[in-house]
């Protein structure tokens, strides 16, 4: 039952993050939908970790070069997701208020993704791998 509560909490926080992102795009003062390209960063951010876990599955090692490279690429994707709205605001494509809402949405969504991996990535009885 604890896994179901965690899944509901993670989905609620993901919905809050997406709400911030949509508010940054759709409010009447802003009305520009360029920040929605951040969703691409949200979609591809877990991919390097998934690939590294699939390629170098070693249960006794705490770390491997492949896994460290995946962390590096994931960090680059996350930093790019935070930098993209700042660059859009800097060149006056979007307003700074929209940039703030998108950055808040990014923080909530990436914390939700991290929470998912912390809760369901342990490999114990209840894990995301069984779905």
C-alpha positions as CSV (number, residue, x, y, z in Angstrom):
1,X,0.0,0.0,0.0
2,X,2.9,2.3,0.6
3,X,3.9,2.0,-3.1
4,X,0.5,3.1,-4.2
5,X,0.6,6.2,-1.9
6,X,4.1,7.0,-3.3
7,X,2.8,6.6,-6.9
8,X,-0.1,8.9,-6.2
9,X,2.1,11.5,-4.5
10,X,4.5,11.4,-7.5
11,X,1.7,11.8,-10.0
12,X,0.3,14.7,-8.1
13,X,3.6,16.5,-8.0
14,X,4.2,15.8,-11.7
15,X,0.8,17.4,-12.4
16,X,1.8,20.4,-10.3
17,X,5.0,20.8,-12.3
18,X,3.1,20.5,-15.6
19,X,0.6,23.1,-14.4
20,X,3.5,25.6,-13.7
21,X,4.8,24.9,-17.2
22,X,1.4,25.4,-18.8
23,X,0.9,28.6,-16.9
24,X,4.2,29.9,-18.1
25,X,2.9,29.4,-21.7
26,X,-0.8,30.0,-21.7
27,X,-1.4,33.0,-19.4
28,X,-2.8,35.9,-21.2
29,X,0.2,38.1,-20.5
30,X,2.7,35.6,-21.9
31,X,0.9,33.7,-24.6
32,X,4.0,32.2,-26.2
33,X,4.3,28.4,-26.4
34,X,8.1,28.1,-27.0
35,X,8.8,27.0,-23.4
36,X,6.9,23.7,-24.1
37,X,10.1,22.5,-25.8
38,X,11.3,21.8,-22.3
39,X,9.1,18.7,-22.3
40,X,11.6,17.1,-24.7
41,X,14.3,17.5,-22.0
42,X,11.9,16.0,-19.4
43,X,11.3,13.0,-21.7
44,X,14.9,12.3,-22.5
45,X,16.5,12.9,-19.1
46,X,16.1,9.3,-17.8
47,X,17.2,7.7,-21.0
48,X,21.0,7.7,-20.3
49,X,20.4,6.1,-16.9
50,X,18.1,3.4,-18.4
51,X,20.7,2.6,-21.1
52,X,23.6,2.5,-18.6
53,X,21.7,0.2,-16.3
54,X,20.8,-2.1,-19.2
55,X,24.3,-2.2,-20.6
56,X,26.3,-2.5,-17.5
57,X,24.3,-4.4,-14.9
58,X,26.7,-5.3,-12.2
59,X,25.2,-5.9,-8.8
60,X,28.3,-6.0,-6.7
61,X,29.9,-2.7,-8.0
62,X,28.7,0.6,-6.6
63,X,29.7,2.5,-9.7
64,X,30.9,1.9,-13.2
65,X,32.3,4.1,-16.0
66,X,29.2,3.6,-18.0
67,X,26.9,4.6,-15.2
68,X,29.1,7.7,-14.4
69,X,28.9,8.7,-18.1
70,X,25.1,8.3,-17.9
71,X,25.0,10.6,-14.8
72,X,27.1,13.2,-16.8
73,X,24.8,13.1,-19.8
74,X,21.7,13.4,-17.5
75,X,23.2,16.3,-15.7
76,X,23.8,18.0,-19.1
77,X,20.2,17.4,-20.1
78,X,18.9,18.8,-16.8
79,X,21.1,21.9,-17.0
80,X,20.0,22.5,-20.5
81,X,16.4,22.3,-19.5
82,X,17.0,25.0,-16.9
83,X,19.1,27.1,-19.3
84,X,16.6,27.0,-22.2
85,X,13.9,29.3,-20.7
86,X,16.6,31.7,-19.4
87,X,18.0,32.0,-22.9
88,X,14.5,32.5,-24.3
89,X,13.8,35.2,-21.8
90,X,17.2,36.9,-22.4
91,X,16.6,37.2,-26.1
92,X,13.0,38.5,-25.4
93,X,11.1,35.6,-26.9
94,X,9.3,35.0,-23.7
95,X,8.8,37.3,-20.7
96,X,10.7,36.9,-17.4
97,X,7.6,35.9,-15.5
98,X,7.0,33.0,-17.9
99,X,10.6,32.1,-17.4
100,X,10.1,31.9,-13.7
101,X,7.0,29.7,-14.0
102,X,8.8,27.4,-16.4
103,X,11.8,27.2,-14.1
104,X,9.5,26.4,-11.1
105,X,7.8,23.7,-13.2
106,X,11.2,22.3,-14.2
107,X,12.3,22.0,-10.6
108,X,9.1,20.2,-9.5
109,X,9.2,17.8,-12.5
110,X,12.8,16.9,-12.1
111,X,12.4,16.4,-8.4
112,X,9.5,14.1,-9.2
113,X,11.6,12.1,-11.7
114,X,14.3,11.8,-9.0
115,X,11.8,10.8,-6.4
116,X,10.5,8.1,-8.8
117,X,14.0,6.6,-9.1
118,X,14.6,6.8,-5.4
119,X,11.3,5.1,-4.5
120,X,10.9,2.6,-7.2
121,X,14.6,2.0,-8.3
122,X,15.8,0.1,-5.2
123,X,15.2,-3.3,-6.6
124,X,13.3,-4.6,-3.6
125,X,9.9,-6.4,-3.5
126,X,8.0,-3.4,-4.9
127,X,9.7,-1.9,-7.9
128,X,8.8,-0.3,-11.2
129,X,10.5,-3.2,-13.1
130,X,7.5,-5.5,-12.3
131,X,5.2,-3.3,-14.4
